[in-house]
Amino acid sequence: MEIKTIGELLLWSYANLAMAHSAITTKAEKYGRTQFMIRSRLYAGLNKQTMSIGPLADDERLKMVLPQACCYCGSRNHLSVDHLIPTKRGGANAGDNLVWACRSCNSSKCARDALEWLMEKDQFPPVLLLRRYLKLVIEMSRDRSLMDVPLAAAPELPFSLSAIPQAFPQPSQLRLWVVEMTQPIAPRDAAR
């Protein structure tokens, strides 16, 4: 499939995210027909606007039940908040854009895009972190009327288009969250 616009890239990545999330929650080692159907239907529905991404409020509810740990390395020591999309690059100074980060990761990441920084470290982000990130950049792109802009003509953005994953590792190589969760996540919060 050829991806030509910012919107196609973001929605394709979000559809892949749903495919990966389904595979992880069913403990599949590889993607199967069901996961590919989820991706296909969601991508088509998002493009036709008959389906929508889940609200950021669902991710905010998850902050209350996820273990309090650095969202990048899992450390529970010396935590502070980090802007997933840095304010120095145009990210919002709002709760939706804030995640837990240890002092070490926060300093290392600095004002870089979270996905770009993780990519430099050869790490694929945890699925729930990527979900929050994609929701933020999709919302930002819609607000700025960028969804139909060709990738080749993309303006300077607060996030890194080159770091948006188009392909995902096999489910056995992915993590739902950066640390094991002691409490199960309510199905309605996990799937959105």
C-alpha positions as YAML, in Angstrom:
chain: A
units: angstrom
residues:
- id: 1
  name: MET
  ca: [0.00, 0.00, 0.00]
- id: 2
  name: GLU
  ca: [1.31, 3.42, -0.93]
- id: 3
  name: ILE
  ca: [0.89, 6.09, 1.73]
- id: 4
  name: LYS
  ca: [0.75, 9.58, 0.26]
- id: 5
  name: THR
  ca: [-0.65, 11.95, 2.90]
- id: 6
  name: ILE
  ca: [-0.04, 12.76, 6.54]
- id: 7
  name: GLY
  ca: [-3.52, 11.47, 7.36]
- id: 8
  name: GLU
  ca: [-2.97, 8.16, 5.58]
- id: 9
  name: LEU
  ca: [0.28, 7.64, 7.49]
- id: 10
  name: LEU
  ca: [-1.27, 8.41, 10.87]
- id: 11
  name: LEU
  ca: [-4.43, 6.39, 10.32]
- id: 12
  name: TRP
  ca: [-2.48, 3.41, 8.92]
- id: 13
  name: SER
  ca: [-0.25, 3.43, 11.99]
- id: 14
  name: TYR
  ca: [-3.31, 3.66, 14.27]
- id: 15
  name: ALA
  ca: [-4.94, 0.72, 12.45]
- id: 16
  name: ASN
  ca: [-1.71, -1.27, 12.83]
- id: 17
  name: LEU
  ca: [-1.77, -0.37, 16.51]
- id: 18
  name: ALA
  ca: [-5.26, -1.89, 16.86]
- id: 19
  name: MET
  ca: [-4.02, -5.01, 15.07]
- id: 20
  name: ALA
  ca: [-1.05, -5.28, 17.44]
- id: 21
  name: HIS
  ca: [-3.18, -4.63, 20.52]
- id: 22
  name: SER
  ca: [-5.60, -7.39, 19.53]
- id: 23
  name: ALA
  ca: [-2.74, -9.84, 19.02]
- id: 24
  name: ILE
  ca: [-1.13, -8.97, 22.37]
- id: 25
  name: THR
  ca: [-4.35, -9.30, 24.34]
- id: 26
  name: THR
  ca: [-5.09, -12.69, 22.77]
- id: 27
  name: LYS
  ca: [-1.46, -13.74, 23.36]
- id: 28
  name: ALA
  ca: [-0.89, -14.47, 19.67]
- id: 29
  name: GLU
  ca: [2.72, -15.05, 18.67]
- id: 30
  name: LYS
  ca: [2.10, -13.90, 15.10]
- id: 31
  name: TYR
  ca: [-0.52, -11.79, 13.39]
- id: 32
  name: GLY
  ca: [-3.37, -13.81, 11.98]
- id: 33
  name: ARG
  ca: [-6.45, -13.36, 9.87]
- id: 34
  name: THR
  ca: [-8.46, -11.77, 12.71]
- id: 35
  name: GLN
  ca: [-5.81, -9.12, 13.38]
- id: 36
  name: PHE
  ca: [-5.42, -8.32, 9.68]
- id: 37
  name: MET
  ca: [-9.20, -7.92, 9.40]
- id: 38
  name: ILE
  ca: [-9.21, -5.56, 12.39]
- id: 39
  name: ARG
  ca: [-6.52, -3.45, 10.75]
- id: 40
  name: SER
  ca: [-8.24, -3.43, 7.35]
- id: 41
  name: ARG
  ca: [-11.69, -2.56, 8.66]
- id: 42
  name: LEU
  ca: [-10.43, 0.11, 11.04]
- id: 43
  name: TYR
  ca: [-8.25, 1.77, 8.40]
- id: 44
  name: ALA
  ca: [-11.14, 1.83, 5.90]
- id: 45
  name: GLY
  ca: [-13.56, 3.08, 8.55]
- id: 46
  name: LEU
  ca: [-11.21, 5.83, 9.72]
- id: 47
  name: ASN
  ca: [-10.68, 7.01, 6.15]
- id: 48
  name: LYS
  ca: [-14.42, 6.97, 5.37]
- id: 49
  name: GLN
  ca: [-15.09, 8.60, 8.76]
- id: 50
  name: THR
  ca: [-17.53, 5.82, 9.70]
- id: 51
  name: MET
  ca: [-15.20, 4.92, 12.60]
- id: 52
  name: SER
  ca: [-13.16, 7.11, 14.91]
- id: 53
  name: ILE
  ca: [-10.15, 6.86, 17.15]
- id: 54
  name: GLY
  ca: [-10.86, 6.42, 20.85]
- id: 55
  name: PRO
  ca: [-10.95, 9.55, 22.99]
- id: 56
  name: LEU
  ca: [-7.85, 10.74, 24.85]
- id: 57
  name: ALA
  ca: [-10.00, 10.58, 28.01]
- id: 58
  name: ASP
  ca: [-9.65, 6.77, 27.85]
- id: 59
  name: ASP
  ca: [-5.87, 7.16, 28.04]
- id: 60
  name: GLU
  ca: [-6.22, 9.59, 30.93]
- id: 61
  name: ARG
  ca: [-8.25, 6.96, 32.82]
- id: 62
  name: LEU
  ca: [-5.44, 4.49, 32.18]
- id: 63
  name: LYS
  ca: [-3.00, 6.83, 33.96]
- id: 64
  name: MET
  ca: [-4.94, 6.07, 37.13]
- id: 65
  name: VAL
  ca: [-4.57, 2.28, 36.88]
- id: 66
  name: LEU
  ca: [-1.21, 1.82, 35.17]
- id: 67
  name: PRO
  ca: [1.72, 1.31, 37.54]
- id: 68
  name: GLN
  ca: [3.42, 4.61, 38.33]
- id: 69
  name: ALA
  ca: [6.66, 4.14, 36.43]
- id: 70
  name: CYS
  ca: [8.75, 5.79, 33.73]
- id: 71
  name: CYS
  ca: [6.87, 5.17, 30.49]
- id: 72
  name: TYR
  ca: [10.17, 4.72, 28.65]
- id: 73
  name: CYS
  ca: [12.26, 2.41, 30.89]
- id: 74
  name: GLY
  ca: [9.93, 1.28, 33.69]
- id: 75
  name: SER
  ca: [11.94, 2.78, 36.54]
- id: 76
  name: ARG
  ca: [9.91, 3.78, 39.57]
- id: 77
  name: ASN
  ca: [12.61, 6.06, 40.98]
- id: 78
  name: HIS
  ca: [13.01, 9.83, 40.64]
- id: 79
  name: LEU
  ca: [9.87, 10.29, 38.53]
- id: 80
  name: SER
  ca: [8.83, 13.55, 36.97]
- id: 81
  name: VAL
  ca: [6.50, 14.42, 34.14]
- id: 82
  name: ASP
  ca: [7.59, 14.60, 30.54]
- id: 83
  name: HIS
  ca: [5.91, 16.07, 27.50]
- id: 84
  name: LEU
  ca: [5.42, 13.26, 25.00]
- id: 85
  name: ILE
  ca: [5.50, 15.87, 22.23]
- id: 86
  name: PRO
  ca: [7.90, 18.54, 23.54]
- id: 87
  name: THR
  ca: [6.53, 22.02, 24.15]
- id: 88
  name: LYS
  ca: [9.72, 23.40, 22.56]
- id: 89
  name: ARG
  ca: [8.56, 21.77, 19.31]
- id: 90
  name: GLY
  ca: [4.93, 22.90, 19.66]
- id: 91
  name: GLY
  ca: [3.43, 20.18, 21.85]
- id: 92
  name: ALA
  ca: [0.69, 21.22, 24.25]
- id: 93
  name: ASN
  ca: [1.39, 21.94, 27.89]
- id: 94
  name: ALA
  ca: [-1.65, 19.87, 28.86]
- id: 95
  name: GLY
  ca: [-2.36, 16.68, 30.78]
- id: 96
  name: ASP
  ca: [-3.00, 14.68, 27.61]
- id: 97
  name: ASN
  ca: [0.60, 15.30, 26.58]
- id: 98
  name: LEU
  ca: [2.14, 14.44, 29.97]
- id: 99
  name: VAL
  ca: [3.61, 11.06, 30.91]
- id: 100
  name: TRP
  ca: [5.76, 9.76, 33.76]
- id: 101
  name: ALA
  ca: [9.50, 9.75, 33.07]
- id: 102
  name: CYS
  ca: [12.46, 9.05, 35.31]
- id: 103
  name: ARG
  ca: [15.11, 11.74, 35.62]
- id: 104
  name: SER
  ca: [17.54, 9.79, 33.42]
- id: 105
  name: CYS
  ca: [15.12, 9.25, 30.51]
- id: 106
  name: ASN
  ca: [13.74, 12.78, 30.77]
- id: 107
  name: SER
  ca: [17.26, 14.23, 30.56]
- id: 108
  name: SER
  ca: [18.28, 11.92, 27.72]
- id: 109
  name: LYS
  ca: [15.13, 12.61, 25.69]
- id: 110
  name: CYS
  ca: [15.38, 16.35, 26.30]
- id: 111
  name: ALA
  ca: [13.24, 18.24, 23.74]
- id: 112
  name: ARG
  ca: [13.16, 15.40, 21.22]
- id: 113
  name: ASP
  ca: [10.07, 13.69, 19.92]
- id: 114
  name: ALA
  ca: [9.40, 10.56, 22.03]
- id: 115
  name: LEU
  ca: [9.16, 8.18, 19.05]
- id: 116
  name: GLU
  ca: [12.25, 9.64, 17.42]
- id: 117
  name: TRP
  ca: [14.19, 9.25, 20.67]
- id: 118
  name: LEU
  ca: [13.01, 5.64, 21.16]
- id: 119
  name: MET
  ca: [13.87, 4.87, 17.54]
- id: 120
  name: GLU
  ca: [17.41, 6.19, 18.11]
- id: 121
  name: LYS
  ca: [17.65, 3.74, 21.02]
- id: 122
  name: ASP
  ca: [16.33, 0.94, 18.75]
- id: 123
  name: GLN
  ca: [13.23, 0.51, 20.94]
- id: 124
  name: PHE
  ca: [9.67, 0.10, 19.75]
- id: 125
  name: PRO
  ca: [7.34, 1.97, 22.12]
- id: 126
  name: PRO
  ca: [4.91, 0.13, 24.38]
- id: 127
  name: VAL
  ca: [1.52, -0.16, 22.66]
- id: 128
  name: LEU
  ca: [-0.36, 2.00, 25.18]
- id: 129
  name: LEU
  ca: [2.25, 4.77, 24.94]
- id: 130
  name: LEU
  ca: [2.14, 4.69, 21.14]
- id: 131
  name: ARG
  ca: [-1.66, 4.82, 21.26]
- id: 132
  name: ARG
  ca: [-1.58, 8.05, 23.32]
- id: 133
  name: TYR
  ca: [1.06, 9.51, 21.01]
- id: 134
  name: LEU
  ca: [-0.89, 8.71, 17.84]
- id: 135
  name: LYS
  ca: [-4.09, 10.14, 19.27]
- id: 136
  name: LEU
  ca: [-2.25, 13.37, 20.08]
- id: 137
  name: VAL
  ca: [-0.68, 13.74, 16.64]
- id: 138
  name: ILE
  ca: [-3.91, 12.83, 14.83]
- id: 139
  name: GLU
  ca: [-5.79, 15.44, 16.87]
- id: 140
  name: MET
  ca: [-3.04, 18.00, 16.24]
- id: 141
  name: SER
  ca: [-3.02, 17.23, 12.50]
- id: 142
  name: ARG
  ca: [-6.80, 17.53, 12.26]
- id: 143
  name: ASP
  ca: [-6.79, 20.82, 14.17]
- id: 144
  name: ARG
  ca: [-4.17, 22.20, 11.75]
- id: 145
  name: SER
  ca: [-5.93, 20.81, 8.63]
- id: 146
  name: LEU
  ca: [-2.91, 18.66, 7.78]
- id: 147
  name: MET
  ca: [-4.55, 15.28, 7.20]
- id: 148
  name: ASP
  ca: [-4.78, 15.74, 3.39]
- id: 149
  name: VAL
  ca: [-1.32, 17.30, 3.03]
- id: 150
  name: PRO
  ca: [1.05, 15.14, 0.94]
- id: 151
  name: LEU
  ca: [3.95, 13.71, 2.93]
- id: 152
  name: ALA
  ca: [6.38, 15.33, 0.49]
- id: 153
  name: ALA
  ca: [4.88, 18.76, 1.24]
- id: 154
  name: ALA
  ca: [4.64, 18.38, 5.03]
- id: 155
  name: PRO
  ca: [5.48, 21.56, 6.92]
- id: 156
  name: GLU
  ca: [7.66, 21.69, 10.03]
- id: 157
  name: LEU
  ca: [5.73, 19.70, 12.64]
- id: 158
  name: PRO
  ca: [5.95, 19.28, 16.42]
- id: 159
  name: PHE
  ca: [6.26, 15.53, 15.88]
- id: 160
  name: SER
  ca: [8.44, 13.37, 13.66]
- id: 161
  name: LEU
  ca: [6.66, 11.86, 10.64]
- id: 162
  name: SER
  ca: [9.65, 9.62, 9.97]
- id: 163
  name: ALA
  ca: [9.27, 8.01, 13.40]
- id: 164
  name: ILE
  ca: [5.59, 7.08, 12.91]
- id: 165
  name: PRO
  ca: [5.67, 3.29, 12.50]
- id: 166
  name: GLN
  ca: [4.15, 1.90, 9.31]
- id: 167
  name: ALA
  ca: [5.04, -1.69, 10.17]
- id: 168
  name: PHE
  ca: [4.95, -3.28, 13.60]
- id: 169
  name: PRO
  ca: [7.08, -6.05, 15.08]
- id: 170
  name: GLN
  ca: [5.43, -9.41, 15.70]
- id: 171
  name: PRO
  ca: [3.21, -9.43, 18.82]
- id: 172
  name: SER
  ca: [5.69, -11.61, 20.73]
- id: 173
  name: GLN
  ca: [8.18, -8.72, 20.43]
- id: 174
  name: LEU
  ca: [5.77, -6.04, 21.67]
- id: 175
  name: ARG
  ca: [4.82, -4.90, 25.14]
- id: 176
  name: LEU
  ca: [1.44, -3.55, 26.14]
- id: 177
  name: TRP
  ca: [3.04, -1.33, 28.75]
- id: 178
  name: VAL
  ca: [6.59, -0.73, 29.88]
- id: 179
  name: VAL
  ca: [6.16, -2.75, 33.12]
- id: 180
  name: GLU
  ca: [3.98, -5.73, 34.00]
- id: 181
  name: MET
  ca: [0.58, -4.64, 35.19]
- id: 182
  name: THR
  ca: [-0.63, -6.06, 38.48]
- id: 183
  name: GLN
  ca: [-4.27, -5.19, 37.79]
- id: 184
  name: PRO
  ca: [-6.01, -6.15, 34.56]
- id: 185
  name: ILE
  ca: [-7.12, -3.22, 32.46]
- id: 186
  name: ALA
  ca: [-10.85, -2.95, 31.86]
- id: 187
  name: PRO
  ca: [-11.53, -4.18, 28.28]
- id: 188
  name: ARG
  ca: [-13.29, -0.94, 27.36]
- id: 189
  name: ASP
  ca: [-10.19, 1.12, 28.29]
- id: 190
  name: ALA
  ca: [-7.68, -1.24, 26.71]
- id: 191
  name: ALA
  ca: [-9.24, -1.49, 23.27]
- id: 192
  name: ARG
  ca: [-9.80, 2.19, 22.56]
...
